[in-house]
Amino acid sequence: MSHPPRPAATAWLESPLAREREAGSMQRQLHERLKRAILDGGLAPGSRLPGSRALAEALSISRNTVTAAYEHLAAEGYVQPDRQGTRVTELSPPARATRAATPDATPATASRLARIQPGGPRAEMDAALRPGMPALSHFPAAAWRRAVDRAIRDASPATLGYGDPLGEAPLRAAIARHLAIARGVRCEPRQVVIAEGAQEAISLCVRLLSNPGDTGWVEDPGYRGAKAAMHAGDMRIAAMRVDAEGLCASERDWQKHPPRLVYTTPSHQYPAGAVLSIARRLALIAQARKHGTWIIEDDYDSEFRHTGEPIGAMQGLVDDAPVLYVGTFSKTMFPSLRLGFVVLPAPLLAAVQKPLEEMLRGGHRHEQLAMADFIESGQFSRHLGRMRRLYRERQQALRLALNRHLKVPHEIDGGHCGLHLTVRLPPRFDDRQIAAEALRHRLAPAALSSFAIRPLPADNGLVLGYGNTSAELFEPLVKRLSQLARAAERGRA
C-alpha cells in the first residue's frame, strides 16, 4: 500500500546559511544541504520540499535562490516537480546505503594488485644515498627554461591541442639521431614512440605484446617496475638469476618455460651493475628469434659510463633483432620531466601503429619540443659530459669512503656505470633492517634483497646511490651505515 507524500521535516531549516565568502554562494550551500538531507535519509522518498517562498523566508534568502537550487536538484534527479510542489525522488537502496557501509571495509580490487608489492618504505626525495636520483642541483635549469620558453613562443596555437599519439616529430627525430651516435641504436624517427618515462614504456610493451597467462622473464635481483608491469598485464613471471655476465638463461630454461617477453638491462644490470656479455647477448637474440620472443632492452643509466668506451646497445647488434629498446630522460635530465621512449622494430611498428594511435594521446607537447631543442642545440650533450665527470668523482669518493669506514665484511659491485654502487654483505647483516633504520637518519640506501623475487643468501646488501649526494658527505654517511650494520648484527645474535 503506497503512502501519500509527507511534508518534509523543517527542523534542519532553522540553521541559517553561512554569509562568509569562502562558504560559497547561497544557492550552492542550499543545494548541498538539501542533497545531503536526501542522501542521508533526513528527507524521505516521496516527501515534499517546502514551498520556495516559505523556505526563502525561513532562511532569509531570495526566492530566486531557492528556485534555482530546486531546479538544480531536479536536473540531477534528486527531486521531481509536480502540480502539488516538489517531492523527493525514490532512490535505489544501494545508492542510499552507501554511507552506511562499514567505513573500514577494504574495497574490492583486481586480484593482480596483490602480486605487486613495494620493496620497502619510501624515502624522501632528497634523502642521502637514494639510488636512481641524479644530481638535481647541477641541472642547467636556466638553459632548460630558455628551451621551454622558445618552445612556447615559437609554437602555434595548434600545439595546445592533442598531438601525434606517438610523440612530437622533432623529438622523435632528435632521439633517433642521438641514439645512433651515442648508443649504436638502428632506427628511423618513426620507430620512436614517446612515453611518460621508462616505466610507462615497459608497460606499453607488455600491453602490445602479451596476453594474460604468457610468461615473462625478469632479472633476479632486478628492477621492480618491470615485475609490476608484467603483473599488471596478468603475466606469469619467471625469475632469471644474474651473475657477473648478466642474465643467465640455459637451454633448459627455454624449454621449461619459454617466454613471450624477456626484460633485461644489458649495458648496466640493475642493481648488480653487470654488463651482459656479447656471447650472452647474441645467444639471447638467437633464442628469442627461435621461440617468437620479444626482448625489452632497458638501457638504464648507461649514458654515464665511467671507465672505458660506452657499451653499445643490444638493439643494434644484428639486423632486425627482436628487441624493443627502452630509454628515459629521468636520469639524464630530471625525474619529474616524465619523458621516456621505446624504439619499436620496424615490422612490429607496422602491426601496432593503428592500435597505438587509439591507445595513446599526444601530450606534454611543449616539453617534448623543448627537449628536442635541448638535444639539437648541443645542451644535452654538454650536460651529459658535465654529469659524467661529476658522477665519476662521486663514485670514486664513495668507493674510497666504503673502503675506509665500512667496518663490516663487504664486497662492492658495479661502479663502471650509472649512479649507484651495490655493497654485498654477509647474510647475518639484515639488509632490510639496516635500510629501515637508515631512513630514521635521512639515509635512503635500498636493501638488495628487496629487488629479488626469490632472494638467495648472496642477495643481501645495500644499493647506495651517489648521484644526488655530495662527495664530502660520504665519509660521515658511511660511518653511520657501518654503525647501523654492526647494530643489526648484534640484534641477530
Order of alpha helices (4+ residues) and beta strands (2+ residues): alpha-alpha-alpha-beta-beta-alpha-alpha-alpha-beta-alpha-beta-alpha-beta-beta-alpha-beta-alpha-beta-beta-beta-alpha-alpha-alpha-beta-beta-alpha-beta-beta-alpha
